[in-house]
């Protein structure tokens, strides 16, 4: 499920379509999947410690419960494209919305640890589906002149979802009072309410999916050309040559090369060198420990003596920094290039993580870090997220979309994305056990990976700014 038809050189200077407001609404509705992606993946941050206490499980088992959603993510991402090509993009959104809703209700009302794990897994499938279908749909309905800007809605929605989930968690904990995640609210413990609130955006996402049109590209692929023309008029304006536009889309679909896993092989190391570089980018993006900041930050701050209410507030402020960094990346990625931005991020992350490792090495005094180390840890954590967000958080996805030759792009992207989910799972599942072993040592490991990403980018990664996709080889 790709969108490779070429647009005319003049498309970037097209006048605003008559119904640009309608197009923005369609894009925002589709990006609700990205919002849920961010919300569902990080809302667990507020419930992690309470789940461990509730079911009396150790760090290793807790890590698996948290990380199981990532296995679902990999499955959802793998199947979404094929399903969308058979039944349509809108139907996949509706399936994802249903899974998000069921996961939210089930996670809020679990019978035991096993079914909480199952609901987390289902939520992960929904995340994976939303991560694929949102960008694909937006690319297919956005007018060519606005495709880049409208495409950024997905990433913006993801970081907004992360921030809102932390704000909601903080509000619920304050509402519960006494920093008690086990306090009963609406017949449930506070942590269950945190997980259950996601049903609201999930239902909104499902309802919005009934208010937006199917992708013209899908409609053309199943022979519904008249309906596709009607939608093209709605999103691109009255002045376009509909027959020419349909012919352009059809030509793009005919010229697509359906790459397979075999196409990626070709060296003594198995994969082609360019595929290994894509895998390396994906893996480094996760091995610096970024998702610890979104899955475990509340628990992390409490482990070094910060009270629960403040820890949730710091999780929210970290999410705001994430949004700011993402906006910075979106502004500069086409101005200074992908590679310089990645290097800036790697250097900044290395320094910030080193300061975190130093701060966490201090001996606890009365159950908390000394004031100096505590302040350094907080500042360094925010700086780390800022440098990640303004670089690797956005740049890796840009690289993966541009760096592969046309003939292997789809398959190579799939392998790189799978590597990213696996690395994400490894970090997420291992952090509780590693932090119990040695919190400072854990951050030394993340610092080393951030430092290693610098020579990796310098030696192996080529700039893709300004190059045509057809020129990648």
Secondary structure, 3 states (H helix, E strand, C coil): CCCCCCCCHHHHHCCCCCCHHHHHHHHHHHHHHHHHHHHHHHHHHHCHHHHHHHHCCCHHHHHHHHHHHHHHHHHHHHHHHHHHHHHCHHHHHHHHHHHHHHHHHHHHCCCCHHHHHHHHHHHHHHHHHHHHHHHHHHHHHCCHHHHHHHHHHHHHHHHHHHHHHHHHHHHHHHHHCCCCCCCEECCEEHHHHHHHCHHHHHHHHHHHHCCCCCCHHHHHHCCCHHHHHHHHHHHHCCCCCHHHHHHHHHHHHHHCCCCCHHHHEEECCEECHHHHHHHHHHHHHHHCCHHHHHHCHHHHHHHCCCCHHHHHHHHHHHHHHHHHHHHHHHHHCCCCCHHHHHHHHHHHHHHHHHHHHHHHCCCCECCECCHHHHHHHHHHHHHHHHHHHCCHHHHHHHHHHHCCCHHHHHHHHHHHHHHHHHHHHHHHHHHHHHHHHHHHHHHHHHHHHHHHHHHHHHHHCCCCCCCCHHHCC
